[in-house]
């Protein structure tokens, strides 16, 4: 399923990503960048518990965390391009 945006993507507001899409985004980003969960949370500057809460639907990531995920995808170049389009395009 393609990521559904509930807000526009601009400098003040990041999109809200559906729960199932968020889980897929986190998993795909970690796999493609060969990051352990500990490395992934360190790269984002969030706690392990935060990522767990995203995965079980208890919370949504803050816009700063989404910006960090987007930044990681940009760093991946071509390997992250499809995820950028799927989850961060307006």
Rosetta constraint file for C-alpha pairs under 8 A:
AtomPair CA 1 CA 21 HARMONIC 7.17 0.50
AtomPair CA 2 CA 21 HARMONIC 7.32 0.50
AtomPair CA 2 CA 86 HARMONIC 5.78 0.50
AtomPair CA 2 CA 87 HARMONIC 7.25 0.50
AtomPair CA 3 CA 17 HARMONIC 6.18 0.50
AtomPair CA 3 CA 18 HARMONIC 6.63 0.50
AtomPair CA 3 CA 21 HARMONIC 5.60 0.50
AtomPair CA 3 CA 86 HARMONIC 5.65 0.50
AtomPair CA 3 CA 87 HARMONIC 4.85 0.50
AtomPair CA 3 CA 88 HARMONIC 7.98 0.50
AtomPair CA 4 CA 16 HARMONIC 7.62 0.50
AtomPair CA 4 CA 17 HARMONIC 5.90 0.50
AtomPair CA 4 CA 18 HARMONIC 6.16 0.50
AtomPair CA 4 CA 21 HARMONIC 7.98 0.50
AtomPair CA 4 CA 87 HARMONIC 7.28 0.50
AtomPair CA 5 CA 15 HARMONIC 5.23 0.50
AtomPair CA 5 CA 16 HARMONIC 5.55 0.50
AtomPair CA 5 CA 17 HARMONIC 5.81 0.50
AtomPair CA 5 CA 18 HARMONIC 7.73 0.50
AtomPair CA 5 CA 87 HARMONIC 7.64 0.50
AtomPair CA 5 CA 88 HARMONIC 7.88 0.50
AtomPair CA 5 CA 90 HARMONIC 7.39 0.50
AtomPair CA 6 CA 15 HARMONIC 5.90 0.50
AtomPair CA 6 CA 16 HARMONIC 5.28 0.50
AtomPair CA 6 CA 17 HARMONIC 7.24 0.50
AtomPair CA 7 CA 13 HARMONIC 6.98 0.50
AtomPair CA 7 CA 14 HARMONIC 6.72 0.50
AtomPair CA 7 CA 15 HARMONIC 4.78 0.50
AtomPair CA 7 CA 16 HARMONIC 6.26 0.50
AtomPair CA 8 CA 13 HARMONIC 6.64 0.50
AtomPair CA 8 CA 14 HARMONIC 6.76 0.50
AtomPair CA 8 CA 15 HARMONIC 5.95 0.50
AtomPair CA 8 CA 90 HARMONIC 6.48 0.50
AtomPair CA 9 CA 13 HARMONIC 6.02 0.50
AtomPair CA 9 CA 14 HARMONIC 5.19 0.50
AtomPair CA 9 CA 15 HARMONIC 5.70 0.50
AtomPair CA 9 CA 88 HARMONIC 7.19 0.50
AtomPair CA 9 CA 89 HARMONIC 7.38 0.50
AtomPair CA 9 CA 90 HARMONIC 6.24 0.50
AtomPair CA 10 CA 14 HARMONIC 6.56 0.50
AtomPair CA 13 CA 63 HARMONIC 7.04 0.50
AtomPair CA 14 CA 63 HARMONIC 5.39 0.50
AtomPair CA 14 CA 66 HARMONIC 7.03 0.50
AtomPair CA 14 CA 67 HARMONIC 7.43 0.50
AtomPair CA 15 CA 63 HARMONIC 7.85 0.50
AtomPair CA 15 CA 88 HARMONIC 7.08 0.50
AtomPair CA 16 CA 60 HARMONIC 7.79 0.50
AtomPair CA 17 CA 21 HARMONIC 6.32 0.50
AtomPair CA 17 CA 22 HARMONIC 5.86 0.50
AtomPair CA 17 CA 87 HARMONIC 7.17 0.50
AtomPair CA 18 CA 22 HARMONIC 6.06 0.50
AtomPair CA 19 CA 23 HARMONIC 6.32 0.50
AtomPair CA 19 CA 54 HARMONIC 7.49 0.50
AtomPair CA 19 CA 55 HARMONIC 7.42 0.50
AtomPair CA 19 CA 57 HARMONIC 6.30 0.50
AtomPair CA 19 CA 60 HARMONIC 7.92 0.50
AtomPair CA 20 CA 24 HARMONIC 6.38 0.50
AtomPair CA 21 CA 25 HARMONIC 5.98 0.50
AtomPair CA 21 CA 87 HARMONIC 7.85 0.50
AtomPair CA 22 CA 26 HARMONIC 6.16 0.50
AtomPair CA 22 CA 54 HARMONIC 7.52 0.50
AtomPair CA 22 CA 55 HARMONIC 7.51 0.50
AtomPair CA 23 CA 27 HARMONIC 6.20 0.50
AtomPair CA 23 CA 54 HARMONIC 7.44 0.50
AtomPair CA 23 CA 55 HARMONIC 5.58 0.50
AtomPair CA 24 CA 28 HARMONIC 5.91 0.50
AtomPair CA 25 CA 29 HARMONIC 5.93 0.50
AtomPair CA 25 CA 83 HARMONIC 7.18 0.50
AtomPair CA 25 CA 87 HARMONIC 7.67 0.50
AtomPair CA 26 CA 30 HARMONIC 6.13 0.50
AtomPair CA 27 CA 31 HARMONIC 6.11 0.50
AtomPair CA 28 CA 32 HARMONIC 5.97 0.50
AtomPair CA 29 CA 33 HARMONIC 6.07 0.50
AtomPair CA 29 CA 69 HARMONIC 8.00 0.50
AtomPair CA 29 CA 72 HARMONIC 8.00 0.50
AtomPair CA 29 CA 73 HARMONIC 7.17 0.50
AtomPair CA 29 CA 80 HARMONIC 7.58 0.50
AtomPair CA 30 CA 34 HARMONIC 5.70 0.50
AtomPair CA 30 CA 35 HARMONIC 4.88 0.50
AtomPair CA 30 CA 36 HARMONIC 6.82 0.50
AtomPair CA 30 CA 37 HARMONIC 7.36 0.50
AtomPair CA 30 CA 40 HARMONIC 6.54 0.50
AtomPair CA 31 CA 35 HARMONIC 6.45 0.50
AtomPair CA 32 CA 79 HARMONIC 7.15 0.50
AtomPair CA 32 CA 80 HARMONIC 7.83 0.50
AtomPair CA 33 CA 76 HARMONIC 7.28 0.50
AtomPair CA 35 CA 39 HARMONIC 5.51 0.50
AtomPair CA 35 CA 40 HARMONIC 5.64 0.50
AtomPair CA 36 CA 40 HARMONIC 6.08 0.50
AtomPair CA 37 CA 41 HARMONIC 6.19 0.50
AtomPair CA 37 CA 48 HARMONIC 7.52 0.50
AtomPair CA 38 CA 42 HARMONIC 6.20 0.50
AtomPair CA 38 CA 48 HARMONIC 7.02 0.50
AtomPair CA 39 CA 43 HARMONIC 6.09 0.50
AtomPair CA 40 CA 44 HARMONIC 6.33 0.50
AtomPair CA 41 CA 45 HARMONIC 5.87 0.50
AtomPair CA 41 CA 46 HARMONIC 5.24 0.50
AtomPair CA 41 CA 47 HARMONIC 5.92 0.50
AtomPair CA 41 CA 48 HARMONIC 6.07 0.50
AtomPair CA 41 CA 51 HARMONIC 7.36 0.50
AtomPair CA 42 CA 46 HARMONIC 6.46 0.50
AtomPair CA 42 CA 47 HARMONIC 7.60 0.50
AtomPair CA 43 CA 68 HARMONIC 7.93 0.50
AtomPair CA 44 CA 65 HARMONIC 6.20 0.50
AtomPair CA 44 CA 68 HARMONIC 5.49 0.50
AtomPair CA 44 CA 69 HARMONIC 6.78 0.50
AtomPair CA 45 CA 65 HARMONIC 7.68 0.50
AtomPair CA 46 CA 50 HARMONIC 6.47 0.50
AtomPair CA 46 CA 51 HARMONIC 7.58 0.50
AtomPair CA 46 CA 65 HARMONIC 7.33 0.50
AtomPair CA 47 CA 51 HARMONIC 6.77 0.50
AtomPair CA 48 CA 52 HARMONIC 6.30 0.50
AtomPair CA 49 CA 53 HARMONIC 6.12 0.50
AtomPair CA 50 CA 54 HARMONIC 6.32 0.50
AtomPair CA 50 CA 59 HARMONIC 7.90 0.50
AtomPair CA 50 CA 61 HARMONIC 7.63 0.50
AtomPair CA 51 CA 55 HARMONIC 6.25 0.50
AtomPair CA 51 CA 61 HARMONIC 7.96 0.50
AtomPair CA 52 CA 56 HARMONIC 6.31 0.50
AtomPair CA 53 CA 57 HARMONIC 6.04 0.50
AtomPair CA 53 CA 58 HARMONIC 5.04 0.50
AtomPair CA 53 CA 59 HARMONIC 5.51 0.50
AtomPair CA 53 CA 60 HARMONIC 7.76 0.50
AtomPair CA 54 CA 58 HARMONIC 6.21 0.50
AtomPair CA 54 CA 59 HARMONIC 5.24 0.50
AtomPair CA 54 CA 60 HARMONIC 5.50 0.50
AtomPair CA 54 CA 61 HARMONIC 6.48 0.50
AtomPair CA 61 CA 65 HARMONIC 5.87 0.50
AtomPair CA 61 CA 66 HARMONIC 6.47 0.50
AtomPair CA 62 CA 66 HARMONIC 6.53 0.50
AtomPair CA 63 CA 67 HARMONIC 6.14 0.50
AtomPair CA 64 CA 68 HARMONIC 6.25 0.50
AtomPair CA 65 CA 69 HARMONIC 6.27 0.50
AtomPair CA 66 CA 70 HARMONIC 6.12 0.50
AtomPair CA 67 CA 71 HARMONIC 6.07 0.50
AtomPair CA 68 CA 72 HARMONIC 6.23 0.50
AtomPair CA 69 CA 73 HARMONIC 6.32 0.50
AtomPair CA 70 CA 74 HARMONIC 6.30 0.50
AtomPair CA 70 CA 84 HARMONIC 6.82 0.50
AtomPair CA 70 CA 88 HARMONIC 7.40 0.50
AtomPair CA 71 CA 75 HARMONIC 6.25 0.50
AtomPair CA 72 CA 76 HARMONIC 6.43 0.50
AtomPair CA 73 CA 77 HARMONIC 6.94 0.50
AtomPair CA 73 CA 79 HARMONIC 7.83 0.50
AtomPair CA 73 CA 80 HARMONIC 4.70 0.50
AtomPair CA 73 CA 81 HARMONIC 6.99 0.50
AtomPair CA 73 CA 83 HARMONIC 7.29 0.50
AtomPair CA 73 CA 84 HARMONIC 6.54 0.50
AtomPair CA 74 CA 80 HARMONIC 6.47 0.50
AtomPair CA 74 CA 81 HARMONIC 7.27 0.50
AtomPair CA 74 CA 84 HARMONIC 7.67 0.50
AtomPair CA 75 CA 80 HARMONIC 7.83 0.50
AtomPair CA 76 CA 80 HARMONIC 5.16 0.50
AtomPair CA 76 CA 81 HARMONIC 7.81 0.50
AtomPair CA 77 CA 81 HARMONIC 6.35 0.50
AtomPair CA 78 CA 82 HARMONIC 7.86 0.50
AtomPair CA 80 CA 84 HARMONIC 6.28 0.50
AtomPair CA 81 CA 85 HARMONIC 6.29 0.50
AtomPair CA 82 CA 86 HARMONIC 5.99 0.50
AtomPair CA 83 CA 87 HARMONIC 5.88 0.50
AtomPair CA 83 CA 88 HARMONIC 7.69 0.50
AtomPair CA 84 CA 88 HARMONIC 5.12 0.50
AtomPair CA 84 CA 89 HARMONIC 6.65 0.50
AtomPair CA 85 CA 89 HARMONIC 4.96 0.50
